[in-house]
Amino acid sequence: MRLTPRLCCSITKKIGEITKKYANLPESYLERACEQVEWKTPDLPQYLPRTVKRRSYQFGVHRPWTDEFKRENEGPEYEPTWVEPILHWPVFKGDRVEILVGRDKGKHGIVAQVYQERNWVIVAGLNWRFKWVGKTNKNPGTVVRDEQPLLVTTEVCLVDPADNKPCKFEWRYLEDGERVRVSLRTGRIIPMPHAAEETYDYKSRKTYLESDKDTVATVIEKITFQPKLKTFEMDVMEAMGIVEDRIPKKSYWY
């Protein structure tokens, strides 16, 4: 399928669902964090509300709500990046994959990070290059290893847990309705890794300790508002025990 520039632009602007889950933040906050306002009219009655915002963003290995992401998108706008749309995301954090390209071709590794906006995954300890850190005129800096992203569509492949070989798979449903990945070669279920539920705040939900500012589960499950077919005045009168004994005047409509 050939993507039009309009469709491509909308894909690159969208934050992936896996990124939103990892952030564990409200979607409205993520939109405000990514937003870059270049010019805005004063909040006065004589001005019409007009705002000039950045239209296209360049997604990379930095999360959209970080300062590094804002610094990467400073200056003139980038050309839209062509990203192949994926209906069902195949690889998650903690999966064992095999690299299909590069000098590490044929090696197995564990997915460390997922960047759904660019169809990227980072495999821990593989596909790295040297990178200078802290280099200045007076300080020589330090050389560290920096893992480079790989395309999830063509550069990595899931490993079948039955024989530790790369395989193709498809999504299927069990009798209880659970959605699983099944290898097409052996029929083995490829389980979802425990690291897939990891977020920015916790490694797993069971080990997370609630703080004073967290909303406990008992309050979330409790129904605090019950909608009724009554006006505000009727609700107040019912709560205070006031009986309506007034007779409304007749009204006529022509």
N, C-alpha and C positions, 0 to 999 in steps of 0.2 A: 504494500500500500504506500503510495506517495503522499507525504504529508505536505499540506499547504503551509505557508508562513504563519497564517492566523492560528492554525491548529498547533503548530510547533511552539508558538509563543505561549499559548495557554498551557501546554504541557510543562514547559520549563518554569513557569511561574508557580505551578502547583507544588505544595509540600506533600511528600509521600505520607501515606497512612502509618507506615512503620516509624518514620521520623516523629510524627505527632505522638505515637504511643511511647516512644523512647523519651520524648521530652516530658511527658506527664504534666503538660500545661494546657490551659484552655486554648481553644483554637482562636478565639478573639485576641488573646495576648500574642500568639505567634504571628498573626496578621499585623498587629501593631509593631512587633519587633522587626519584621521584615520591611515595613513601610519606610520609605525615604521620601520625605516631603521637601521639594526644592523651593517652593514658593506658595504662600497662602495669604488670602486677603485678611485684613484685620477683622476681629470679631466685633464689628460695630453695625448699627442698623442701616447706615447709608451705603454699606458695601454688600454686594451679592456674594454668596458663598462660592468661592473659586479656589481650587487647589491644584497645583501642578506636582504630580508624583512621578517617581521613576516607574517606567513601564515594564522593563525587562531586567531580570537578575541573572547573574552567573552563579550557579550552584557548584560547590566544590566539596572538599572534605571537611569544611567547617560548618557547624550547625547553624541554621538560619537565625537563631536568637542570640548568637554570640557577637562580640565586637569584631572578631576577625572576619566574619561574613560581611559586616558593614564596610570594613576597610577594603575588602576585595572588590566591592561594588561601587567604590567612590570613583568620581570622574565621569567620562562619557559613557553612554550606554553601550553594552556589548551587542553583538549580533546574536540572534536567537540560536541556541544550541539544539541540534537535531537529536532527539532522544526517541528511541523505538518504544512505543507503548506496549506494556505488558499487562494483560488482563488479570492473570493470577500469578502473584509474585512467587518464584520457585525456591529461593535460597534465603535462609534466615541465619541470624547470629548463632554460632555454635555448631553449624552443620559442617560435616567433613566433605571437602570437595577436592577435585583433582584439577591442577592447572593444565591448560591445553596449549598455551603459547609461551614464548620466551625461553630464557635459560633454565627456568625451573619447570619446564614442561615435563609432565608425568609425575610430579611430586604431589603428595597429599598434604593438606593442611586444614586448619580450623578457621572458619570465618570469624573475624574479630569485630568488624563493623560493617554496616549496611547503609548505603546511600541511595535510596530509592529514586531520588530526583534525577540522577544521572545513570541509573542502572549499574551502579558500582558496588563492589564488595572488596574488602581488604582481608587478605589471608595472613594470619599471624606468622611472622618469621620468614615469609616467602615474597618474591617479587619486590625486593627492596633495592634501594640505591643509597649511596652516601650523600649526606647533607651537612653543610656547615651550619653550626649554631653558635650565635654570640660572637661572630667575627667583626672586629672593629679595626681602626687604625693602630690601636695600641694593644689589642688583645687578639691572638691568632684564632681563638674560638676552639670549638670541639667538633669532631666529625662523628656523626651518629647515623644509624641505619633508619631509613624512612621507607615503610612499606607503601608501594604504589597501588592505586585501585585497579581492579580488573572488571571487565564487562561480564555481567552475569549471563548474557545471552550467548556469547561465543567464546569466552576465554576461560570459563570454569565449568565444571560439571559435577553434579552430585555423585557421591560414592554409595554403592549398594552395600548395606551392612551385612548381607549374606555372604559375599565373596570379596568385598573390598575392591570392587572394580567400578569404573564409571558407568552410569546407566541413565537411560531416559525414564521418565516417570509421568504419571498423570494423577490428577486429583479425583478421588472417589469418596463415596460415603459408606459408612458402616451401618449396621442395622439400627443402632441407637441414634443415627443422624450425625455422628462425628465425621468431620472432613479430614481425610488423611491423604498422604502421598504414597503411591504404590509403584514399585519398580515394574517396568514392562517386561524385563527379561526374566526375573525370578519370581515375581508376584509378591515379594516381601514388602511389608509396610516400612516406610522410612519415617521413624518417629520424629516428632518435633523436639528440638533440643531445649533443655531447661534454660539456656542462656537467652532464648528468644523472648522470654517475658521480662528480661532485665530492662530497667529504665534508668534515667539519670539519677533517680532518688534511691533505688534499692536494687539488690541483686535478684531477689525473689519476693513475692508478696507475703509469704509465710514468715520470713525473717525480718520484715519491716516493723520498726517500733514507732507507734504513733506518738506525735508530740502534742503540745497543748493547742497549737493552731490548726491541727487536723480535724476534719469533721468525721466523727466516729460512725461506724456502720449502723448502729442502732438508730441514730438520728436520720440517716438517709432512708432507711426502710420505713420510718414513721411518716404517716400522711398528716401533714400540717395544714393543708387547705383542701376543702371539699367544695367544689363548685355547686351553686344552686341557682335556680331561676328566680332570683330575687334582687331587688335593688339594694343599694347601700343603706338606705333608710329602713328598709324592711329587715335587714340583718341586725341593725342597731335596736330596733323595736323588739325583735324576737329575743335578743340577748338580754335586754333590760326588762322583759316581761310586760311590755306595753301592748295593750289590745287596741286594734284599729276599730274605732266606733264612729268615725266620721263618714258622712254620706257625700260622695262626690256629686258635683253639679252636672246636670245633663249638658252634653255638648252635641252640636249638630255639624255635620259635614255635607257640603253641597258639591 
